Amino acid sequence: MAKKGKGKKQKFTVVATPQNQGIFAALTKALPKKGRDQLLLGLIIGATATYVLGNEEIRARLIKAGIALYTGLIGGVEELREQFADIQAELEAQAGQDAVAP
């Protein structure tokens, strides 16, 4: 009978390539790595959020700005749709003229 020997354990490592780093890869590089720095950043973000959400005047300004941004975005999308329809109609008219011309 053959002896059962302990084989070497294989270790696998995962290497992150630029293709699978995701959308937040640049953000993780920008954030601090040390625990103390992360704590301070978290305290600053939390204090800012508390101040903004607790102040009714700032909250109203943010809501108005958000509504204005949304309205502008929707208006831009509608304008793009109109331009697309105009270009499509021009192409169809041109194709119709090309088919009729001898």
N, C-alpha and C positions, 0 to 999 in steps of 0.2 A: 504494500500500500504506500501511496505517496504521502509525504508529510504535508500537512497544511501549514504553510508559512504565512506570516503576516505580510501582506503586500503593501507597497507604498500607497499612501493615500494621494489621490490627485486633487490638486487645488485648482479651481477655476476662478478666473478674475473677469470681471465685466469692465470693459473699457468703453467710456462714453465717447462716441464720435459726434461730430457736428450735426449729423443727420438726426440723431435721437436725443438731443439735449432738450428740446422743447422750446416753448415760447418764452419761458422765464429764465433761460440760461444766463442772459446778460444781467438780470436782476440779482441772481444769486452771487455773481461775481462782485457786484457793487455793494452788497450788504456786508456788514462787519462779521468777522469769523469768531472773535473772542466772546465769551459769555457775558462779560461785563459790558462790552460795547453793545451787544444785542439787547441787554436789559435797558441800557440808557436810551437806545433808539425806540424800544417799545414804550418806555415811559413818556418820551416826547410825543410819539404818535398818539398814545392814549390821552395825554393831556390836551393835545390839539383837538382831537375828536370830541372830548368832553366839552371844551370851550365852544367849539363850533355848534355842536348839537344843543348845548345849553343856552346859547344866546339866540333869542328869537329873531332879532334883526338880521344877524348873519345868516341864519337858517332861511329866512324869507328871501334874502338876496340870492342865496344858492339855488333855491327853488325857481326863482324868476330866471336866473341864468340858465338853468337846466331846461326850462320850458322854451326859452329863446333859442337855445342850441338845438333842441328837438325840432322846433318849428322850421329853423333854417335848414336842417338836415332833410326834413320831409320835402321842403320846397325845392331843394337841390335835386333830390331824387325825381320829383315830378318834372323838373326842367330837363333832366337827362332822358326821361321817358319820352317827352315831347320831341326832343332832338333826334332820338333814335327813330321815332315814328316818321319824322320828316325825312330823314335819310333813307329809310326803308321805302317810303313813297317815291322819292326821287329815283332810287334804283329800279323800282318796279316800272316807273314811267319810262326810264331810259331803256330798260329791257323790252318794253312794249314797242318803242320806236325802232329799236334795232331789229325786231322781228318783222315789222311792217316794211321797213326800208328794203328796196331790191338789192 
